[in-house]
């Protein structure tokens, strides 16, 4: 069973080692869901620190890492492994 703790944005950012503005941008981008991960009453914002939040942050970090990883392929004959970025990937950016 996890214990739930309400943290200020500053405390949340400090625990994760991120800046306060990054925490607010996660909130604006929907990475932190109001009503599930965040309690907002008027101008007061608190982050619900529990196992669910940590699992959610891990899941989205894995998804983002997979999206950002460029597809590499072997290129050339013999020698060392020569890796090149797929040109189709560059067109999609």
N, C-alpha and C positions, 0 to 999 in steps of 0.2 A: 504494500500500500504506500502510495506516495503522499508526502505532505505538501500542501499547497501554501505558497507564500506570495503575498502581494508585494511587488517591487516597484519602485519608481523607475522611470526610464533611465535615469542616471545610474541607479544601482544595477539594473538589467544590463546596461551597456558595459559597466565596469566588470560584472561577472563574466561576460563573454569576451572582454578585451576589445570592444569596438567603440567607436565614437558615439556620442549622443545623437548626432545628426544621422548616422547610419541606422540607429534604432528607429528614429522617426521615419526615415525613408522606407524601412521594412514595413512599418505600419501603413504608410501611404501606398506602398506597392501591393499590399494584401498578403505579405508573407506572415504577418502577425494578424490574426483574425479577431476583430472586435466581437466580444461575446463568447469567444472560445479561449483565446490566449491573452486577451486584453480586456480590462474593465475600464470603460470611459463614462464618467458622470460629469457632465458639464465640461469644464476645462481640466478636470483631474483625470490623469491617465495612469493606470497601474497595470503591470504585466503579471499574469498568473504564472509563477515559477513552479512547475511540476514535471513529472515524467512525460506527460502528453506533449508539453511544449518542447522538451528536449528531443523527443522522437520526431516531432514535426520538423524541427530545425535540421536534424540529421537527414531526414528524407528529402527536404528541398535542397540541401547542400549537395547530395548525391546527384539529384536530377540536374542541377545547374552544372556540376562538374562534367557530366556526360554530354550536355549540350555544348559546352565550351571546348571540349577536346577535339582538335582537328583530326580528320581522317588521314592517315599516312599510308603510303604504299611504297613498295620497293621500286626503285628506278635504276636502270642501268644494268650492265652485265658484270658479273664477278666482283672482285674487290670487296671492300667493306660494304656493309648494308647502307645503301644510299636511300634515304627517305625523302620523299617530296610531298608537299601538300597537294591534295587533289584539287585541280583547277575548278572543278564543278563546285567545290565547297566555297571557293572565293567568289564565284558568281552569286551564290545565295546570300552572301553578306551584303 
